[in-house]
Structure formats: structure tokens, C-alpha cells
Amino acid sequence: MSEGDKRTLKVAVLGCGAVGSQVVRLLSDQSDDLAARVGAPVELVGVAVRRLDAPRDIEVPDGLLTTDAAGLVARDDVDLVVEVIGGIEPARSLILSALENGASVVTANKALLAEDGPTLFEAAAKAERDLYYEAAVAGAIPILRPLRESLAGDKVTRVLGIVNGTTNFILDKMDTSGAGFSEALEEAQELGYAEADPTADVEGFDAAAKAAILASLAFHSRVTASDVYREGISEVTAADVASARDMGSVVKLLAICELRPGPHGDQVAARVHPAMIPRSHPLASVREAYNAVFVESEAAGQLMFYGPGAGGAPTASAVLGDLVTVARNRLAETRGAGESAYADRAVQPMGETRTRYHVAIDVDDRAGVLAAVANAFADHDVSIQTVRQEGRGADAQLVVVSHAAPDAALAATVDQLRSMDIVREVTSVMRVEGGDE
């Protein structure tokens, strides 16, 4: 299309759930502003849904709803396709078909991008079309574009984030009210922050997919969800949260992506797990269902991005931001930056990644116990930062915080502790982030 051709840009939306319905609403409510910002009218020409008679939060104009998603993306007059149905299939096939048929694509599909992003990026490059996905991570928070564009001239060394609102709400309630995991989860479900089946959130699958996308962008390497070490929060207890509080810390489910030295240069370490962080850390103050991403780079230093990480309207805001950019590119007959994987860095195994542990141990209250525990750490070349004893007699407990060491060495230390006669039970093991290593 030439610069002078101001024909209407036609948009198809796949999905009309919580996010899709808000995208449809915003396309209608802000049509005049969108036209002014894009430089041409933007017209919604179809909304693909599973069932025509399903209840919806908005009223879709007559004639736009269709159950034929494949037919909608195959139309030769569609310029832009917005995919917000989620999942792997049929989303992957529909996106590939849209690109092959000459449409640019905006998606919020973190699971698909984390599993098979390279296939989509290669299809977009071959078709010379855009594939934008700001809404796939952290809802309305603009984090992917800064990593891809604003920091393109810098070297990002670490991305540390709270990228799942459900788990942050649960852990925040456990911290502020003393509730247990089950009680806090039930409240999250009642308030609509957690699904009836919360597995994807509480077991870390959602955060791991987002971590893979963040690591891929930050470190210019292909990282998939299967490359990300993952632990959820279902085993976090009220005692863990109380112990963190005693240390001046708070428990958060963190997505941690960083460059770590390897045998042949920097490697990408990507992990998702609960961790204790000092209350002085900026992420410690992120409350309820909010998200935040903390970025460290060589030149810019430390940056933090904060806001609502989920929800129909916030996520739709990110979708519309991408849509405006992609639409402008269509008018200018250009495309934005595609995949950047030139660094091709290896993914560091979790066992080689340096972490710190907080370990609570029920022990016999007798002479020599502390020395024996210290020897178990020394056997695996793990240095102890702090140790304190709580209780006496049958209630005696040691709480040990290590210095940084390879995760495999720390795990082996815990295994040895569990096998010792003086140890009744290792009651808690949690990683520690922030503070001195």
C-alpha cells in the first residue's frame, strides 16, 4: 500500500472472552482516536468464537460473529489479525494461516510463544509481516517493547519479575493475614483472581512461559518454557512466610532470567520459583494481584516496570498498543523488528546456577548438633551466612541461610541433612534472592 493510500485497514479478532471482548469494545469506543493515531480508519470485520450463543460482556455488532475462524483469517481483505483465544491449537495454525495470507498478527498467547515462538517468527519473516505480542507478558505493563527496542543498544544482564497476579495475591494474603496457602487460594478464587483449576498459576506454568519470552528478548537467544526451571507455590506454608518475616523478608514467586558465566561465555539462566526477598527490595512492595518486572543492564542500570498484570481491559490495552504500531507499519509498507536470536546462548542447567538457600531443620537438642549441621554444608563446599536456633528440647530448630553456591550443591546438602540421625525433619527449604551473596 502506498503512503498516499488511506484505505480502511480491516481487523479480524480471534476470541471474544475476557480479553477479546475488551479489544472489540475498544475498537468501537475509540475508533476515531485509533484512526487519527494510525493514519487511516480501522474497521473490525469479524470476530471468531466457539459458540454464537455464548453469553458475553459486550454486544458484538450484527454480522461480525462467526464460528469459522479458519475462513476469517483466510480472507484476502484482512490486514490485521488479533489472536486472543490462547492455547497451542488451533491458535498456532490460525496465526500461521493469517501470516501466509498476508495479514500481520497481534497475539497475547504466551503459551504458544514460549513453546513454538521460532516457528511463528520465521513465518512472519517469510511473509514480511509483523508479529507483535506485548500482551503476552504482564498484561498492560509495557515491558517487551522496552527490552526489544528501548534497551536494544544496551546489554541486559538480569530480568527479575513478579509476572503472575494470582500467586502474588495468594502470597500477599499469606504475608499480611497469616493465612495458609489453601485459605488464601480460596479467597483468590472467590474474588476472581484464581481459576477453578488454578494449576497453571500456582504451579508456575504461566510464569515459566513468560520467563521464556523475557529471557529470549533480553538475551537475544531462543529460550522455551521447557528450558525454564519451575517450582510453584503450593508447598509454601504459613511457617515459611513467618520465617521470612522474621528475616525482614517476604516470599514472592519470581521469574528470574540472568546471564551467568559458563565454560564458553555467558549462558542464560532462567527459573521460576518462590523465594525470600528483603522487604527493602522494590519487588517486595508489589501487593495483591499486581505485577512488576525489575531489569538490570550495563548502561541504564536498574529499571522497574509496575502495573496490573492481567485482566480483560489492561491486557486489551497492550493489544491495542501493538495494533496501532502494526497498522502504522502496514500503511508505511514496512515492518518492525522481528526475532533477535543472534547471540544463541546456551541455557545453563539449574544445578549449575548459583543460588542461596534458607533451610529450617528440626534437630535434637544436644551438644554437637550445630557442628554436625555445619559440616554437612562444608561437605558440599557451601558457606553458611547466618544460623540461628529457635526453641529448645523437642521443639529445637535450626534456621540456616547459605551464601551463594551451585544449586546442585545446595540440594545435595539438604539431602544429606535429611539422612542425618540428629535431624528429625527438614521442615522448609526456600531460595533467597537479593542482599549479599
Buried (B, 14 or more C-beta within 10 A) or exposed (E): EEEEEBEEBBBBBBBBBBBBBBBBBBBBEBBEEBBEBBBBBBBBBBBBBEEEEEEBEBEBEEEBBBEEBEEBBBBEEBBBBBBBBBEEEBBBEBBBBBBBBBBBBBBBBBBBBBBBBBEBBBBBBEBEBBBBBBBBBBBBBBBBBBBBEEBEEBBBBBBBBBBBBBBBBBBBBBBEEEBBBEBBBBBBBEEEBBEEEBEBBBBBBBBBBBBBBBBBBBBBBBBBBEBBBBBBBBEBBBEBBEBBBEBEBBBBBBBBBBBBEBEEEBBBBBBBBBBBBBBEBBBBEBEBBBBBBBBBBEEBEEBEBBBBBBBBBBBBBBBBBBBBBBBBBBBEEEBBEBBBBEEEBBBBBBEBBBBBBBBBBBBBBEEEBBEBBBEBBEEBEBEBBEBEEEEEEEEBBBBBBBBBBBBBBBBBBBEBBEEBEBBBEBBBBBBBBBBEE
